[in-house]
Amino acid sequence: MEYVQEAVTTLHDFGDAYPPAPTERAAVVVPMTERDHAALAAERVLRTLEELDLGRVIVPLRAGPDEVGDVVAWVESFDVPAEVVWCTAPAVESALAEAGLDGAAGKGRDVWLGLGAALAGDAEYVVVHDADATTYSRAHVPRLLHPVANGFAFAKGYYARVENDRIYGRLCRLFYEPLVRALAETHDHPVVEYLGAFRYALAGEFAATTEVAAQLRAQRGWGLEVGTLGEAFAVAGPGGTAQVDLGVHEHDHRSVGGPDGLGDMCTEVGAALFRALADNGVEPDYEGVRERYREHAYRLVDQYAADAGFNGLDYDPAAEREQVDTYVAGVQAPPGDDRLPAWEDAPLDPAAVREQSAAAIAEEG
């Protein structure tokens, strides 16, 4: 057990922590796609949320017309105050296009629409987390919510990714962490220190006051988590940020190659990171960063090999180095900025989007 503090306040689990939290004043946003319908992990999440006294559970759903009715009926079968936001409803996509916000759909856009629905209600706090954790606990929402109800503006979850006698979390371990270390060598800037303080920067779990949530711009896709940290730095800062121990997580794993594999994801994560740096006037020398990144990543492979051996876990250093070589492609200048605006600046009303989604679901039903 450890109790190390970082540049942001770290709240540890010293033994089944279950802190008091105003769950009844919170909206919990759980993004899903049609593939989550009736999945064991998503069902566990919703069953667990039944045990909490929640203000609302908002499910931003990315699904086609043929699936939306079944998914909505399934979500509504749980004893939670659920509201489905159909992110790909034709009326919703038309409203986004009319506002000049059409573009790529993805997890980031889904969460942004879910936050809009939360802001259109009367919640004081929002909690966002994924639906694929097979180890989901009823303590997760109170742990994330407690700090933002007690003086912090933003809280990020972190956890260990160890299962099946292996260490997972590869994109965070082998791309994000060594990349931030490489940047810290040549950029003594508060935003770099902030981004390096998080124990699992790519975790999908966070909480915020609704005031802060209204000020967060959103990456459309896989860069959401890192982009949110960049936004939190600007809005909450290190003093207003906490990170919270959520224990051990087990959830879906992605391959390195192929569509939506880790190799593709690293480019979006890298782009989000470099946009956050650019927002704060940090301009990296990408060629130099690539070399330093590889050095730090290879060093981390050695360290993880030692840690795995100490714990009797399977570990393949050669395969991990091959992943590092793949992830180098993510160290590049970001493409054009297509972030979604903060809701307080958005050219459309979140309540109207919420109504359009509800009407579209009713039509399909």
Backbone hydrogen bonds, N-H to C=O, Kabsch-Sander energy under -0.5 kcal/mol:
donor,donor_aa,acceptor,acceptor_aa,energy
6,E,8,V,-1.1
9,T,238,P,-0.5
9,T,241,T,-1.3
11,L,9,T,-0.5
11,L,243,Q,-3.3
12,H,10,T,-0.7
14,F,12,H,-0.9
23,T,21,A,-2.2
25,R,22,P,-2.0
26,A,23,T,-1.7
27,A,125,Y,-2.3
28,V,26,A,-0.5
28,V,56,R,-2.7
29,V,27,A,-0.6
29,V,127,V,-3.4
30,V,28,V,-0.6
30,V,58,I,-2.8
32,M,60,P,-2.7
34,E,62,R,-1.3
36,D,33,T,-1.9
37,H,34,E,-1.3
39,A,36,D,-2.2
43,E,39,A,-2.7
44,R,40,L,-2.2
45,V,41,A,-2.2
46,L,42,A,-2.3
47,R,43,E,-2.7
48,T,44,R,-2.4
49,L,45,V,-2.3
50,E,46,L,-1.1
51,E,48,T,-1.7
52,L,49,L,-1.5
54,L,52,L,-1.2
55,G,23,T,-1.6
55,G,26,A,-1.1
56,R,26,A,-1.6
57,V,81,P,-2.4
58,I,28,V,-2.8
59,V,57,V,-0.5
59,V,83,E,-2.8
61,L,59,V,-0.6
61,L,85,V,-3.3
62,R,32,M,-2.0
63,A,61,L,-0.7
67,E,64,G,-1.3
68,V,64,G,-1.8
69,G,65,P,-0.6
71,V,67,E,-2.2
72,V,68,V,-2.7
73,A,69,G,-2.3
74,W,70,D,-2.1
75,V,71,V,-2.7
76,E,72,V,-2.6
77,S,73,A,-0.6
77,S,74,W,-0.9
78,F,75,V,-1.5
80,V,78,F,-2.1
82,A,80,V,-2.5
83,E,57,V,-2.4
85,V,59,V,-2.2
86,W,84,V,-0.7
87,C,61,L,-2.2
87,C,85,V,-1.2
88,T,61,L,-0.8
89,A,86,W,-1.4
93,E,89,A,-2.6
94,S,90,P,-2.3
95,A,91,A,-2.1
96,L,92,V,-2.2
97,A,93,E,-2.2
98,E,94,S,-2.6
99,A,95,A,-1.4
100,G,97,A,-1.7
101,L,96,L,-3.3
108,G,220,R,-0.8
109,R,220,R,-1.9
110,D,106,G,-2.2
111,V,107,K,-2.7
112,W,108,G,-2.3
113,L,109,R,-2.3
114,G,110,D,-2.2
115,L,111,V,-2.8
116,G,112,W,-2.0
117,A,113,L,-1.9
118,A,114,G,-2.0
119,L,115,L,-2.6
120,A,116,G,-1.5
121,G,118,A,-1.1
123,A,118,A,-0.7
124,E,25,R,-2.6
125,Y,25,R,-1.5
126,V,208,A,-2.7
127,V,27,A,-2.4
128,V,206,F,-3.5
129,H,29,V,-2.0
134,T,132,D,-0.7
134,T,250,E,-2.7
135,T,250,E,-0.7
136,Y,133,A,-1.2
140,H,137,S,-1.6
143,R,139,A,-2.5
144,L,140,H,-2.4
145,L,141,V,-2.7
146,H,142,P,-2.6
148,V,144,L,-0.6
149,A,145,L,-1.4
149,A,146,H,-0.6
150,N,147,P,-1.3
152,F,147,P,-2.3
153,A,240,G,-2.1
154,F,240,G,-1.9
155,A,207,A,-2.7
156,K,242,A,-2.4
157,G,205,E,-2.6
158,Y,244,V,-2.4
160,A,247,G,-2.4
162,V,160,A,-0.5
163,E,166,R,-1.9
166,R,163,E,-1.6
167,I,314,D,-0.5
168,Y,161,R,-3.6
168,Y,166,R,-0.6
173,R,169,G,-2.8
174,L,170,R,-3.1
175,F,171,L,-1.1
176,Y,171,L,-2.1
177,E,172,C,-2.7
179,L,175,F,-1.8
180,V,176,Y,-2.6
181,R,177,E,-2.0
182,A,178,P,-2.3
183,L,179,L,-2.2
184,A,180,V,-2.1
185,E,181,R,-0.9
185,E,182,A,-0.6
186,T,182,A,-0.6
186,T,183,L,-1.0
187,H,183,L,-1.6
189,H,187,H,-1.7
192,V,189,H,-0.7
193,E,189,H,-2.0
194,Y,190,P,-2.5
195,L,191,V,-2.5
196,G,192,V,-1.6
197,A,193,E,-0.5
197,A,194,Y,-1.4
201,A,198,F,-0.5
203,A,200,Y,-1.8
206,F,128,V,-2.2
206,F,204,G,-0.5
207,A,155,A,-2.5
208,A,126,V,-2.2
209,T,153,A,-1.6
210,T,124,E,-2.3
213,A,209,T,-2.7
214,A,210,T,-2.0
215,Q,212,V,-2.0
216,L,213,A,-1.2
217,R,215,Q,-0.6
218,A,340,L,-1.9
224,L,221,G,-1.5
227,G,223,G,-2.9
228,T,224,L,-2.6
229,L,225,E,-1.5
230,G,226,V,-2.1
231,E,227,G,-2.1
232,A,228,T,-2.8
233,F,229,L,-2.2
234,A,230,G,-1.3
235,V,231,E,-2.3
236,A,232,A,-2.9
237,G,232,A,-2.2
240,G,236,A,-0.7
240,G,237,G,-0.8
241,T,238,P,-1.3
242,A,154,F,-1.9
243,Q,9,T,-2.7
244,V,156,K,-3.0
245,D,11,L,-2.4
246,L,158,Y,-3.0
246,L,244,V,-0.5
249,H,160,A,-2.8
252,D,132,D,-0.5
261,G,258,G,-2.0
262,L,255,S,-2.7
263,G,256,V,-3.2
265,M,261,G,-2.5
266,C,262,L,-2.2
267,T,263,G,-0.6
267,T,264,D,-0.7
268,E,264,D,-1.0
269,V,265,M,-2.6
270,G,266,C,-2.8
271,A,267,T,-2.2
272,A,268,E,-2.2
273,L,269,V,-2.3
274,F,270,G,-2.7
275,R,271,A,-2.0
276,A,272,A,-2.0
277,L,273,L,-1.9
278,A,274,F,-2.4
279,D,275,R,-2.4
280,N,276,A,-0.7
280,N,277,L,-1.1
281,G,278,A,-1.8
282,V,277,L,-2.6
283,E,281,G,-0.6
286,Y,284,P,-0.9
289,V,285,D,-2.6
290,R,286,Y,-2.4
291,E,287,E,-1.5
292,R,288,G,-2.1
293,Y,289,V,-3.3
294,R,290,R,-2.3
295,E,291,E,-1.9
296,H,292,R,-2.5
297,A,293,Y,-2.8
298,Y,294,R,-2.7
299,R,295,E,-1.9
300,L,296,H,-2.2
301,V,297,A,-2.1
302,D,298,Y,-1.7
303,Q,299,R,-1.8
304,Y,300,L,-3.1
305,A,301,V,-2.2
306,A,302,D,-1.9
307,D,303,Q,-2.2
308,A,304,Y,-3.0
309,G,305,A,-2.4
310,F,306,A,-2.2
311,N,307,D,-1.5
312,G,308,A,-0.5
312,G,309,G,-0.9
313,L,308,A,-3.0
314,D,165,D,-2.8
320,E,316,D,-2.0
321,R,317,P,-2.3
322,E,318,A,-1.9
323,Q,319,A,-1.7
324,V,320,E,-2.0
325,D,321,R,-2.2
326,T,322,E,-1.5
327,Y,323,Q,-2.7
328,V,324,V,-1.3
329,A,326,T,-1.3
330,G,327,Y,-2.3
331,V,328,V,-2.1
332,Q,330,G,-1.4
338,D,336,G,-0.7
340,L,218,A,-3.0
344,E,214,A,-2.5
345,D,342,A,-1.9
346,A,342,A,-0.7
346,A,343,W,-0.6
353,V,349,D,-1.9
354,R,350,P,-2.3
355,E,351,A,-2.0
356,Q,352,A,-2.4
357,S,353,V,-2.3
358,A,354,R,-2.2
359,A,355,E,-2.4
360,A,356,Q,-2.2
361,I,357,S,-2.4
362,A,358,A,-2.2
363,E,359,A,-2.0
364,E,360,A,-1.9
365,G,361,I,-1.9
